[in-house]
Amino acid sequence: MRIASFEPLIGDDATVLVLGTMPSVKSLEGQEYYGNRQNAFWPILFGVFEEEMTTDYERKKELLRRHRIALWDVLQSCEREGSLDSKIKGEEPNDIVGLLKAYPTIKTIVFSSQKAAQYFKKYIGTIEGITFVTMPSPSGANARMSLQDKLNHWKTLKSFI
């Protein structure tokens, strides 16, 4: 089944772009980035900024805006059964270069997984003037790291804002 990613969540003054691969089945069903409660992205992000976690999607988006973080996916569409990145086939990339031209304040790209970084490298490569950082995946499928270990890695995000 062919699926498509969401539009970017981005404010005019964003300085950091966090890129995933593709939304999960649960994220697509709920029409929310990182909508699967088994994914620790939102608890990690709220932990990075030492704010109280919420399930309210509008408050989650507000956290991004306040900290000048944009959110998107490397891939625009793909064929995938289930939610695992390893099942992605026939992928098409998003126009990330175009987004960066439209939002020149973005100076750092943070990949939310190794797979997102691999797809970016495959389709885009490097971009002069942009810092690239790859974080451990917040996915529940990344069970080899504890939530605290993931949070400790993601805390470096603050140094790019």
DSSP file with accessible surface (Angstrom, degrees, kcal/mol):
  #  RESIDUE AA STRUCTURE BP1 BP2  ACC     N-H-->O    O-->H-N    N-H-->O    O-->H-N    TCO  KAPPA ALPHA  PHI   PSI    X-CA   Y-CA   Z-CA
    1    1 A M              0   0  135      0, 0.0    79,-2.0     0, 0.0     2,-0.4   0.000 360.0 360.0 360.0 134.2    0.0    0.0    0.0
    2    2 A R  E     -A   79   0A 108     77,-0.2     2,-0.3    75,-0.1    77,-0.2  -0.685 360.0-176.8 -85.0 131.9    1.3    3.4   -0.9
    3    3 A I  E     -A   78   0A  20     75,-3.0    75,-2.0    -2,-0.4     2,-0.3  -0.880  12.2-145.9-126.5 158.3    1.4    6.0    1.9
    4    4 A A  E     -A   77   0A  49     -2,-0.3    73,-0.3    73,-0.2    72,-0.1  -0.937  15.9-120.1-126.6 150.0    2.3    9.7    2.0
    5    5 A S        -     0   0   16     71,-2.9     2,-0.1    -2,-0.3    71,-0.1  -0.216  34.3 -98.4 -78.9 173.2    4.0   11.8    4.7
    6    6 A F        -     0   0   25      1,-0.1    67,-0.3    -2,-0.0    -1,-0.1  -0.390  41.5 -91.4 -82.8 168.2    2.5   14.8    6.4
    7    7 A E        -     0   0  158      1,-0.1    -1,-0.1    -2,-0.1    64,-0.0  -0.422  59.2 -88.0 -69.6 154.4    3.2   18.5    5.5
    8    8 A P        -     0   0   29      0, 0.0     2,-0.7     0, 0.0    64,-0.2  -0.358  27.8-135.7 -66.8 146.4    6.0   19.9    7.5
    9    9 A L  B     +C   71   0B  38     62,-2.7    62,-2.7    -3,-0.1     2,-0.3  -0.933  48.6 150.9 -95.6 114.5    5.4   21.5   10.9
   10   10 A I        -     0   0   41     -2,-0.7     2,-0.3    60,-0.2    60,-0.1  -0.991  36.8-152.2-154.5 138.2    7.5   24.7   10.7
   11   11 A G    >   -     0   0   17     -2,-0.3     3,-1.8    53,-0.1    -2,-0.0  -0.739  36.8-108.4-104.7 161.5    7.6   28.2   12.0
   12   12 A D  T 3  S+     0   0  141     -2,-0.3    93,-0.3     1,-0.3    -1,-0.1   0.746 118.0  45.0 -60.6 -24.7    9.1   31.2   10.2
   13   13 A D  T 3  S+     0   0   80     52,-0.1    -1,-0.3    91,-0.1    90,-0.0   0.173  78.5 146.5-108.7  20.1   12.0   31.3   12.6
   14   14 A A    <   +     0   0    1     -3,-1.8    55,-0.2     1,-0.1    54,-0.1  -0.252  20.5 176.4 -58.3 138.1   12.9   27.6   12.8
   15   15 A T        +     0   0   21     53,-2.7    92,-2.4     1,-0.2    93,-1.4   0.561  65.5  49.3-114.9 -19.7   16.6   26.9   13.3
   16   16 A V  E     -de  69 108B   0     52,-1.7    54,-3.4    90,-0.2     2,-0.5  -0.981  62.7-159.8-126.5 134.8   16.5   23.1   13.6
   17   17 A L  E     -de  70 109B   0     91,-2.6    93,-2.9    -2,-0.4     2,-0.6  -0.969   7.9-158.3-114.1 116.4   14.7   20.6   11.3
   18   18 A V  E     -de  71 110B   0     52,-3.1    54,-2.2    -2,-0.5     2,-0.5  -0.864  13.5-163.9 -93.8 124.9   14.0   17.1   12.8
   19   19 A L  E     +de  72 111B   0     91,-2.9    93,-2.7    -2,-0.6    94,-0.3  -0.950  12.2 178.4-116.5 125.6   13.6   14.5   10.1
   20   20 A G  E     -d   73   0B   1     52,-2.1    54,-3.0    -2,-0.5    55,-0.3  -0.324  34.8-115.2 -98.5-167.2   12.0   11.1   10.5
   21   21 A T  S    S-     0   0    9      1,-0.4    54,-1.6    52,-0.2    -1,-0.1   0.898  77.0 -31.6 -93.9 -68.3   11.5    8.6    7.7
   22   22 A M        -     0   0   12     61,-0.1    -1,-0.4    52,-0.1    54,-0.1  -0.983  69.6 -91.6-150.4 150.8    7.7    8.1    7.3
   23   23 A P        -     0   0    8      0, 0.0    10,-0.1     0, 0.0     2,-0.0  -0.354  44.9-116.3 -64.7 147.0    4.8    8.3    9.7
   24   24 A S     >  -     0   0   21      1,-0.1     4,-2.6     4,-0.0     5,-0.2  -0.229  30.7 -99.4 -72.6 170.1    3.8    5.0   11.3
   25   25 A V  H  > S+     0   0   51      1,-0.2     4,-2.6     2,-0.2     5,-0.2   0.937 126.6  48.1 -56.3 -46.8    0.4    3.4   10.7
   26   26 A K  H  > S+     0   0  116      1,-0.2     4,-2.2     2,-0.2    -1,-0.2   0.875 110.0  51.9 -65.5 -37.0   -0.9    4.8   14.0
   27   27 A S  H  >>S+     0   0    3      2,-0.2     5,-1.8     1,-0.2     4,-1.1   0.925 111.4  47.3 -63.9 -42.5    0.5    8.3   13.2
   28   28 A L  H  <5S+     0   0   37     -4,-2.6     3,-0.3     2,-0.2    -2,-0.2   0.918 111.3  51.1 -64.8 -41.7   -1.3    8.2    9.8
   29   29 A E  H  <5S+     0   0  145     -4,-2.6    -1,-0.2     1,-0.2    -2,-0.2   0.911 119.7  35.6 -61.1 -42.3   -4.6    7.0   11.5
   30   30 A G  H  <5S-     0   0   46     -4,-2.2    -1,-0.2     2,-0.2    -2,-0.2   0.506 103.3-130.2 -90.1  -6.4   -4.4    9.9   14.0
   31   31 A Q  T  <5 +     0   0  125     -4,-1.1     2,-0.4    -3,-0.3    -3,-0.2   0.900  67.4 121.1  55.1  46.2   -2.9   12.4   11.6
   32   32 A E    > < -     0   0   54     -5,-1.8     3,-1.1    -6,-0.2    -1,-0.2  -0.999  69.8-111.0-138.9 135.9   -0.2   13.3   14.1
   33   33 A Y  T 3  S+     0   0    5     -2,-0.4    38,-0.0     1,-0.3    -5,-0.0  -0.427 106.0   3.7 -59.2 136.8    3.6   13.2   13.9
   34   34 A Y  T 3  S+     0   0   28      1,-0.1     8,-0.3    -2,-0.1    -1,-0.3   0.897  84.8 158.0  50.9  47.7    4.9   10.5   16.2
   35   35 A G    <   +     0   0   24     -3,-1.1     2,-0.6   -11,-0.1    -1,-0.1   0.545  36.8  99.4 -80.9  -9.2    1.3    9.5   17.1
   36   36 A N    >   -     0   0   35      1,-0.1     3,-2.3    -4,-0.1    -9,-0.0  -0.701  67.8-147.3 -80.3 121.4    2.1    5.9   18.2
   37   37 A R  T 3  S+     0   0  200     -2,-0.6    -1,-0.1     1,-0.3    -2,-0.0   0.667  96.6  66.5 -66.1 -14.2    2.3    6.0   22.0
   38   38 A Q  T 3  S+     0   0  144      2,-0.0     2,-0.5    -3,-0.0    -1,-0.3   0.622  85.8  86.0 -77.9 -13.0    5.0    3.3   21.9
   39   39 A N    <   -     0   0   29     -3,-2.3     3,-0.4   100,-0.2   100,-0.2  -0.779  69.0-156.0 -89.9 130.5    7.2    5.9   20.2
   40   40 A A     >  +     0   0   16     98,-2.8     4,-2.8    -2,-0.5     5,-0.3   0.267  59.9 112.0 -92.0  12.7    9.0    8.0   22.8
   41   41 A F  H  > S+     0   0    2      1,-0.2     4,-2.8     2,-0.2    -1,-0.2   0.928  81.7  41.0 -53.1 -52.7    9.6   11.1   20.6
   42   42 A W  H  > S+     0   0    4     -3,-0.4     4,-2.9    -8,-0.3     5,-0.3   0.942 115.1  49.2 -68.0 -45.1    7.2   13.4   22.5
   43   43 A P  H  > S+     0   0   52      0, 0.0     4,-2.0     0, 0.0    -1,-0.2   0.913 114.2  48.5 -58.3 -36.9    8.2   12.3   26.0
   44   44 A I  H  X S+     0   0    1     -4,-2.8     4,-2.8     2,-0.2    -2,-0.2   0.948 111.7  48.0 -65.6 -48.0   11.9   12.7   24.9
   45   45 A L  H  X S+     0   0    0     -4,-2.8     4,-1.6    -5,-0.3    -1,-0.2   0.923 113.4  46.5 -62.5 -43.1   11.3   16.2   23.5
   46   46 A F  H  <>S+     0   0    4     -4,-2.9     5,-2.7     1,-0.2    -1,-0.2   0.883 112.9  52.0 -65.6 -34.5    9.4   17.4   26.5
   47   47 A G  H ><5S+     0   0   22     -4,-2.0     3,-1.1    -5,-0.3    -2,-0.2   0.893 103.3  57.0 -66.9 -39.5   12.1   15.9   28.7
   48   48 A V  H 3<5S+     0   0    1     -4,-2.8    -1,-0.2     1,-0.3    -2,-0.2   0.913 115.4  37.0 -56.6 -42.3   14.8   17.7   26.8
   49   49 A F  T 3<5S-     0   0   24     -4,-1.6    -1,-0.3    -5,-0.2    -2,-0.2   0.310 110.6-122.4 -96.9   9.3   13.1   21.0   27.6
   50   50 A E  T < 5 +     0   0  154     -3,-1.1     2,-0.3     1,-0.2    -3,-0.2   0.893  63.9 140.1  52.3  47.3   12.1   19.9   31.1
   51   51 A E      < -     0   0   59     -5,-2.7     2,-0.3    -6,-0.1    -1,-0.2  -0.860  61.4 -91.4-117.7 156.0    8.5   20.5   30.5
   52   52 A E        -     0   0  163     -2,-0.3    -5,-0.0    -3,-0.1     2,-0.0  -0.477  45.6-117.3 -70.1 129.1    5.5   18.5   31.5
   53   53 A M        -     0   0   74     -2,-0.3     2,-0.3   -10,-0.1    -1,-0.1  -0.318  35.2-174.1 -64.4 145.3    4.4   15.9   28.9
   54   54 A T        -     0   0   17      2,-0.1    -8,-0.1     1,-0.1    -1,-0.0  -0.957  32.2-147.4-136.7 156.8    1.0   16.3   27.3
   55   55 A T        +     0   0   85     -2,-0.3     2,-0.6     4,-0.0    -1,-0.1   0.445  69.1 111.9 -98.1  -3.3   -1.1   14.2   24.9
   56   56 A D     >  -     0   0   74      1,-0.2     4,-1.9     2,-0.1     3,-0.3  -0.596  58.8-155.0 -75.0 114.8   -2.6   17.4   23.5
   57   57 A Y  H  > S+     0   0   31     -2,-0.6     4,-2.5     1,-0.2     5,-0.2   0.852  91.8  56.5 -63.5 -34.9   -1.3   17.6   19.9
   58   58 A E  H  > S+     0   0  108      1,-0.2     4,-2.0     2,-0.2    -1,-0.2   0.902 108.4  47.8 -63.8 -38.5   -1.7   21.4   19.7
   59   59 A R  H  > S+     0   0  129     -3,-0.3     4,-1.9     2,-0.2    -1,-0.2   0.855 109.5  53.7 -70.4 -32.7    0.5   21.8   22.9
   60   60 A K  H  X S+     0   0   17     -4,-1.9     4,-1.6     2,-0.2    -2,-0.2   0.940 109.9  46.9 -64.4 -45.4    3.1   19.4   21.3
   61   61 A K  H  X S+     0   0   39     -4,-2.5     4,-2.3     1,-0.2    -2,-0.2   0.878 108.9  55.6 -64.6 -35.2    3.2   21.6   18.2
   62   62 A E  H  X S+     0   0   76     -4,-2.0     4,-2.9     1,-0.2     5,-0.2   0.886 102.3  56.3 -64.5 -38.7    3.5   24.7   20.4
   63   63 A L  H  X S+     0   0    0     -4,-1.9     4,-1.6     1,-0.2    -1,-0.2   0.936 108.2  48.7 -57.3 -44.8    6.6   23.2   22.1
   64   64 A L  H  <>S+     0   0    4     -4,-1.6     5,-2.8     1,-0.2     4,-0.2   0.941 112.2  47.6 -60.2 -48.6    8.1   22.9   18.6
   65   65 A R  H ><5S+     0   0  112     -4,-2.3     3,-1.5     1,-0.2    -2,-0.2   0.920 109.6  52.5 -60.5 -45.2    7.3   26.5   17.7
   66   66 A R  H 3<5S+     0   0  117     -4,-2.9    -1,-0.2     1,-0.3    -2,-0.2   0.832 115.3  41.2 -61.2 -33.1    8.6   27.9   21.0
   67   67 A H  T 3<5S-     0   0   39     -4,-1.6    -1,-0.3    -5,-0.2    -2,-0.2   0.263 113.0-117.1-101.9  12.5   11.9   26.1   20.6
   68   68 A R  T < 5 +     0   0   95     -3,-1.5   -53,-2.7    -4,-0.2   -52,-1.7   0.856  62.4 149.3  57.0  43.4   12.2   26.9   16.9
   69   69 A I  E   < - d   0  16B   4     -5,-2.8     2,-0.3   -55,-0.2    -1,-0.2  -0.921  31.3-158.7-109.5 130.1   12.1   23.2   15.8
   70   70 A A  E     - d   0  17B   0    -54,-3.4   -52,-3.1    -2,-0.5     2,-0.4  -0.753   7.2-153.0-101.9 155.6   10.6   22.1   12.5
   71   71 A L  E     +Cd   9  18B   0    -62,-2.7   -62,-2.7    -2,-0.3     2,-0.3  -0.996  29.4 129.7-135.2 132.0    9.4   18.6   11.9
   72   72 A W  E     - d   0  19B  20    -54,-2.2   -52,-2.1    -2,-0.4     2,-0.3  -0.905  45.5-103.8-158.9-174.6    9.1   16.6    8.7
   73   73 A D  E     - d   0  20B   4    -67,-0.3   -52,-0.2    -2,-0.3    21,-0.2  -0.932  16.0-133.6-123.7 149.1   10.1   13.3    7.0
   74   74 A V  S    S+     0   0    0    -54,-3.0    20,-3.0    -2,-0.3     2,-0.4   0.900  93.1  62.1 -64.2 -39.2   12.8   12.5    4.6
   75   75 A L  E     - B   0  93A   0    -54,-1.6     3,-0.1    18,-0.3    -2,-0.1  -0.711  59.1-166.9 -97.4 139.1   10.4   10.5    2.4
   76   76 A Q  E    S-     0   0A  79     16,-3.1   -71,-2.9    -2,-0.4     2,-0.3   0.839  76.1 -12.1 -85.0 -39.7    7.3   12.0    0.7
   77   77 A S  E     +AB   4  92A  10     15,-1.6    15,-2.7   -73,-0.3    -1,-0.3  -0.985  64.1 160.7-156.9 162.3    5.8    8.6   -0.1
   78   78 A C  E     -A    3   0A   0    -75,-2.0   -75,-3.0    -2,-0.3     2,-0.5  -0.972  40.8 -99.3-167.2 172.3    6.5    4.9   -0.2
   79   79 A E  E     +AB   2  89A  83     10,-3.2    10,-2.5    -2,-0.3     2,-0.3  -0.916  51.7 155.5-101.7 132.0    5.0    1.5   -0.2
   80   80 A R        -     0   0    6    -79,-2.0     2,-0.5    -2,-0.5     8,-0.1  -0.908  36.6-149.1-160.4 131.9    5.0   -0.2    3.2
   81   81 A E  S    S-     0   0  130      6,-0.4     3,-0.3    -2,-0.3     2,-0.1  -0.900  79.1 -12.8 -96.8 127.2    3.1   -2.8    5.0
   82   82 A G  S    S-     0   0   42     -2,-0.5    -2,-0.0     1,-0.2     0, 0.0  -0.416  99.3 -68.7  78.8-155.8    3.0   -2.0    8.7
   83   83 A S  S    S+     0   0   47    -59,-0.1     2,-0.2    -2,-0.1    -1,-0.2   0.483  85.0 117.8-117.7  -6.4    5.2    0.6   10.3
   84   84 A L    >   -     0   0   90     -3,-0.3     3,-1.7     1,-0.1     4,-0.1  -0.451  58.2-142.1 -73.1 135.2    8.8   -0.7   10.2
   85   85 A D  G >  S+     0   0   40      1,-0.3     3,-1.8    -2,-0.2    -1,-0.1   0.813 100.9  67.5 -60.8 -30.0   11.3    1.3    8.1
   86   86 A S  G 3  S+     0   0   91      1,-0.3    -1,-0.3    -6,-0.0    -2,-0.1   0.681  95.2  57.2 -66.7 -14.1   12.8   -2.0    7.0
   87   87 A K  G <  S+     0   0  118     -3,-1.7    -6,-0.4    -6,-0.1    -1,-0.3   0.391  79.0 121.4 -95.3   1.2    9.6   -2.7    5.0
   88   88 A I    <   +     0   0   13     -3,-1.8     2,-0.3    -8,-0.1    -8,-0.2  -0.479  33.9 166.1 -71.0 133.2    9.8    0.6    3.0
   89   89 A K  E     +B   79   0A 132    -10,-2.5   -10,-3.2    -2,-0.2    -2,-0.0  -0.961  54.4  20.9-139.1 159.0    9.9    0.1   -0.8
   90   90 A G  E    S-     0   0A  42     -2,-0.3    -1,-0.1   -12,-0.2   -10,-0.1   0.840  81.5-176.3  55.9  39.7    9.5    2.4   -3.8
   91   91 A E  E     -     0   0A  21    -13,-0.1   -13,-0.2   -12,-0.1    -1,-0.1  -0.321  19.1-161.8 -75.6 149.8   10.2    5.5   -1.8
   92   92 A E  E     -B   77   0A 107    -15,-2.7   -16,-3.1    -2,-0.0   -15,-1.6  -0.999  21.2-127.1-126.7 131.6   10.1    9.1   -3.1
   93   93 A P  E     -B   75   0A  43      0, 0.0   -18,-0.3     0, 0.0     2,-0.1  -0.387  16.7-116.8 -80.6 155.2   11.9   11.9   -1.2
   94   94 A N        -     0   0   16    -20,-3.0     2,-1.8   -21,-0.2     3,-0.3  -0.461  36.9-101.3 -75.6 161.8   10.5   15.1    0.1
   95   95 A D     >  +     0   0  112      1,-0.2     4,-1.9    -2,-0.1     5,-0.1  -0.529  58.3 156.3 -86.2  73.4   11.9   18.4   -1.3
   96   96 A I  H  >  +     0   0    1     -2,-1.8     4,-2.7     2,-0.2    -1,-0.2   0.888  69.7  56.3 -70.4 -36.9   14.1   19.2    1.7
   97   97 A V  H  > S+     0   0   54     -3,-0.3     4,-2.0     1,-0.2    -1,-0.2   0.935 108.3  48.9 -60.3 -44.0   16.4   21.3   -0.3
   98   98 A G  H  > S+     0   0   24      1,-0.2     4,-2.0     2,-0.2    -1,-0.2   0.901 110.1  51.6 -61.7 -40.0   13.5   23.5   -1.4
   99   99 A L  H  X S+     0   0   18     -4,-1.9     4,-1.6     1,-0.2    -2,-0.2   0.922 108.5  50.7 -62.9 -43.4   12.3   23.7    2.2
  100  100 A L  H  < S+     0   0   17     -4,-2.7     6,-0.2     1,-0.2    -1,-0.2   0.860 108.9  51.5 -65.4 -34.6   15.7   24.9    3.4
  101  101 A K  H  < S+     0   0  166     -4,-2.0    -1,-0.2     1,-0.2    -2,-0.2   0.885 111.6  47.5 -67.2 -37.1   15.7   27.5    0.7
  102  102 A A  H  < S+     0   0   68     -4,-2.0    -2,-0.2     1,-0.3    -1,-0.2   0.748 121.3  37.5 -74.6 -23.9   12.3   28.7    1.9
  103  103 A Y    ><  +     0   0   59     -4,-1.6     3,-1.9    -5,-0.1    -1,-0.3  -0.669  67.3 170.6-127.7  75.5   13.4   28.7    5.5
  104  104 A P  T 3   +     0   0   85      0, 0.0    -1,-0.1     0, 0.0    -4,-0.1   0.602  68.1  75.9 -68.8  -7.6   17.1   29.9    5.5
  105  105 A T  T 3  S+     0   0   60    -93,-0.3     2,-0.5   -91,-0.1   -92,-0.1   0.676  71.4 100.0 -75.3 -15.4   17.2   30.2    9.3
  106  106 A I    <   +     0   0    3     -3,-1.9   -90,-0.2    -6,-0.2   -91,-0.2  -0.604  37.3 157.2 -74.1 120.4   17.4   26.4    9.5
  107  107 A K        +     0   0  119    -92,-2.4    24,-2.7    -2,-0.5     2,-0.4   0.435  56.2  54.5-120.7  -7.9   21.1   25.6   10.1
  108  108 A T  E     -ef  16 131B   8    -93,-1.4   -91,-2.6    22,-0.2     2,-0.5  -0.998  57.1-162.4-134.4 134.7   20.8   22.1   11.7
  109  109 A I  E     -ef  17 132B   0     22,-3.0    24,-2.3    -2,-0.4     2,-0.5  -0.978   9.9-165.5-113.1 126.2   19.2   18.9   10.6
  110  110 A V  E     -ef  18 133B   0    -93,-2.9   -91,-2.9    -2,-0.5     2,-0.5  -0.960   9.3-148.8-111.9 121.0   18.6   16.3   13.2
  111  111 A F  E     -ef  19 134B   7     22,-3.2    24,-2.8    -2,-0.5   -91,-0.2  -0.779   5.5-149.4 -89.2 132.2   17.7   12.8   12.0
  112  112 A S  S    S+     0   0    6    -93,-2.7     2,-0.3    -2,-0.5   -92,-0.1   0.384  78.9  11.0 -84.8   7.9   15.4   10.9   14.4
  113  113 A S  S  > S-     0   0    8    -94,-0.3     4,-1.7    24,-0.2     5,-0.1  -0.963  76.4-107.2-169.9 162.5   17.0    7.6   13.3
  114  114 A Q  H  > S+     0   0  121     -2,-0.3     4,-2.4     1,-0.2     5,-0.1   0.871 118.7  56.8 -61.7 -37.8   19.8    6.0   11.4
  115  115 A K  H  > S+     0   0   73      2,-0.2     4,-2.5     1,-0.2     5,-0.2   0.903 103.9  51.4 -65.2 -40.5   17.4    5.0    8.7
  116  116 A A  H  > S+     0   0    0      1,-0.2     4,-2.3     2,-0.2    -1,-0.2   0.926 110.9  49.2 -60.6 -42.1   16.3    8.7    8.2
  117  117 A A  H  X S+     0   0   17     -4,-1.7     4,-2.6     1,-0.2    -2,-0.2   0.902 109.7  51.9 -63.7 -40.2   19.9    9.7    7.8
  118  118 A Q  H  X S+     0   0  102     -4,-2.4     4,-2.4     2,-0.2    -2,-0.2   0.922 110.5  46.8 -63.8 -44.4   20.5    6.9    5.3
  119  119 A Y  H  X S+     0   0   20     -4,-2.5     4,-2.3     2,-0.2     5,-0.3   0.901 112.0  51.4 -65.3 -38.7   17.6    7.9    3.1
  120  120 A F  H  X>S+     0   0    4     -4,-2.3     4,-3.1    -5,-0.2     5,-2.1   0.944 111.2  47.2 -61.4 -46.9   18.7   11.6    3.3
  121  121 A K  H  <5S+     0   0  168     -4,-2.6    -2,-0.2     3,-0.2    -1,-0.2   0.901 112.2  51.6 -62.2 -39.6   22.2   10.6    2.2
  122  122 A K  H  <5S+     0   0  132     -4,-2.4    -1,-0.2    -5,-0.2    -2,-0.2   0.908 124.4  24.3 -64.1 -42.8   20.8    8.4   -0.6
  123  123 A Y  H  <5S+     0   0   80     -4,-2.3    -2,-0.2    -5,-0.1    -1,-0.2   0.708 139.6  13.9-100.3 -23.7   18.6   11.1   -2.1
  124  124 A I  T  <5S-     0   0   43     -4,-3.1     2,-0.4    -5,-0.3    -3,-0.2   0.714  75.4-167.3-123.2 -44.7   20.1   14.4   -1.0
  125  125 A G      < -     0   0   24     -5,-2.1     2,-0.3     2,-0.1    -1,-0.1  -0.714  52.6 -18.0  90.4-133.7   23.7   14.0    0.3
  126  126 A T        -     0   0  125     -2,-0.4     2,-0.4    -5,-0.1     0, 0.0  -0.745  53.3-150.8-110.8 160.3   25.2   16.9    2.1
  127  127 A I    >   -     0   0   38     -2,-0.3     3,-1.8     3,-0.2    -2,-0.1  -0.992  25.5-116.4-132.7 123.3   24.3   20.6    2.1
  128  128 A E  T 3  S+     0   0  192     -2,-0.4     3,-0.1     1,-0.2     0, 0.0  -0.296  98.7  19.7 -59.8 136.1   26.8   23.3    2.6
  129  129 A G  T 3  S+     0   0   60      1,-0.2     2,-0.5   -22,-0.0    -1,-0.2   0.444  99.3 110.7  86.4  -0.1   26.2   25.3    5.8
  130  130 A I    <   -     0   0   22     -3,-1.8     2,-0.4   -22,-0.0    -3,-0.2  -0.919  58.9-143.4-111.4 132.9   24.0   22.7    7.4
  131  131 A T  E     -f  108   0B  70    -24,-2.7   -22,-3.0    -2,-0.5     2,-0.4  -0.784  16.7-151.5 -89.8 135.9   25.1   20.7   10.5
  132  132 A F  E     +f  109   0B  64     -2,-0.4     2,-0.4   -24,-0.2   -22,-0.2  -0.927  16.4 176.6-114.6 133.7   23.8   17.1   10.6
  133  133 A V  E     -f  110   0B  26    -24,-2.3   -22,-3.2    -2,-0.4     2,-0.5  -1.000  15.0-154.4-134.9 133.4   23.2   15.2   13.7
  134  134 A T  E     -f  111   0B  56     -2,-0.4   -22,-0.2   -24,-0.2   -20,-0.1  -0.952  14.2-166.3-112.1 124.0   21.8   11.6   14.0
  135  135 A M        -     0   0    5    -24,-2.8     2,-0.1    -2,-0.5    15,-0.1  -0.663  33.3 -90.1-100.7 161.0   19.9   10.7   17.2
  136  136 A P        -     0   0   23      0, 0.0    -1,-0.1     0, 0.0   -23,-0.0  -0.444  56.3 -95.9 -67.2 141.4   18.9    7.3   18.5
  137  137 A S        -     0   0   30      1,-0.2   -24,-0.2    -2,-0.1     5,-0.1  -0.357  22.8-151.1 -60.8 133.4   15.5    6.3   17.2
  138  138 A P        +     0   0    2      0, 0.0   -98,-2.8     0, 0.0    -1,-0.2   0.513  58.5 123.7 -80.9  -2.3   12.7    7.1   19.7
  139  139 A S  S >  S-     0   0   35   -100,-0.2     3,-1.7     1,-0.1  -100,-0.2  -0.203  73.1-126.4 -60.0 146.7   10.7    4.2   18.2
  140  140 A G  T 3  S+     0   0   42      1,-0.3    -1,-0.1     3,-0.1  -101,-0.1   0.744 110.2  69.4 -62.6 -22.3    9.6    1.4   20.5
  141  141 A A  T 3  S+     0   0   71      1,-0.2     2,-1.6     2,-0.1    -1,-0.3   0.723  82.2  75.9 -69.0 -19.4   11.3   -0.9   18.0
  142  142 A N    X   +     0   0    8     -3,-1.7     3,-0.8     1,-0.2    -1,-0.2  -0.552  57.9 150.0 -89.3  71.0   14.6    0.5   19.3
  143  143 A A  T 3   +     0   0   86     -2,-1.6    -1,-0.2     1,-0.2    -2,-0.1   0.548  49.1  82.1 -85.0  -6.1   14.5   -1.5   22.5
  144  144 A R  T 3  S+     0   0  210     -3,-0.2     2,-0.4     2,-0.1    -1,-0.2   0.666  90.4  57.9 -75.0 -13.2   18.2   -1.8   23.0
  145  145 A M  S <  S-     0   0   40     -3,-0.8     2,-0.1     4,-0.0    -3,-0.0  -0.947  84.2-126.9-116.7 140.5   18.3    1.6   24.5
  146  146 A S     >  -     0   0   58     -2,-0.4     4,-2.4     1,-0.1     5,-0.2  -0.347  28.4-110.0 -75.2 162.7   16.4    2.8   27.6
  147  147 A L  H  > S+     0   0   93      1,-0.2     4,-2.9     2,-0.2     5,-0.2   0.913 120.8  53.0 -58.5 -41.2   14.2    5.9   27.5
  148  148 A Q  H  > S+     0   0  101      1,-0.2     4,-2.5     2,-0.2    -1,-0.2   0.909 108.1  49.5 -64.1 -40.6   16.7    7.6   29.8
  149  149 A D  H  > S+     0   0   78      2,-0.2     4,-1.8     1,-0.2    -1,-0.2   0.915 112.1  48.3 -64.6 -41.3   19.7    6.8   27.4
  150  150 A K  H  X S+     0   0   14     -4,-2.4     4,-2.6     2,-0.2    -2,-0.2   0.943 111.6  50.3 -61.9 -45.7   17.7    8.1   24.5
  151  151 A L  H  X S+     0   0   23     -4,-2.9     4,-1.7     1,-0.2    -2,-0.2   0.911 106.5  55.1 -59.7 -43.0   16.8   11.3   26.4
  152  152 A N  H  < S+     0   0   75     -4,-2.5     4,-0.4     1,-0.2    -1,-0.2   0.902 111.1  44.7 -59.6 -41.2   20.5   11.8   27.3
  153  153 A H  H >< S+     0   0  101     -4,-1.8     3,-1.4     1,-0.2    -1,-0.2   0.930 112.2  51.5 -65.8 -45.9   21.5   11.7   23.6
  154  154 A W  H >< S+     0   0    0     -4,-2.6     3,-2.4     1,-0.3     4,-0.3   0.729  90.1  78.8 -68.0 -20.3   18.6   13.9   22.6
  155  155 A K  G >< S+     0   0   83     -4,-1.7     3,-1.4     1,-0.3     4,-0.3   0.785  78.5  72.0 -59.9 -23.0   19.5   16.6   25.2
  156  156 A T  G X  S+     0   0   69     -3,-1.4     3,-1.4    -4,-0.4     4,-0.4   0.713  76.5  82.3 -65.2 -16.2   22.3   17.7   22.8
  157  157 A L  G X  S+     0   0    0     -3,-2.4     3,-1.9     1,-0.3     4,-0.3   0.865  79.8  65.4 -53.9 -37.1   19.4   19.1   20.7
  158  158 A K  G X  S+     0   0   95     -3,-1.4     3,-1.2    -4,-0.3    -1,-0.3   0.811  90.6  63.5 -59.4 -28.6   19.4   22.2   23.0
  159  159 A S  G <  S+     0   0   91     -3,-1.4    -1,-0.3    -4,-0.3    -2,-0.2   0.667 101.3  51.5 -73.5 -11.5   22.9   23.2   21.8
  160  160 A F  G <         0   0   59     -3,-1.9    -1,-0.2    -4,-0.4   -53,-0.2   0.434 360.0 360.0-101.5  -1.4   21.7   23.7   18.2
  161  161 A I    <         0   0   60     -3,-1.2   -93,-0.1    -4,-0.3   -92,-0.1  -0.718 360.0 360.0 -99.0 360.0   18.8   26.0   19.1
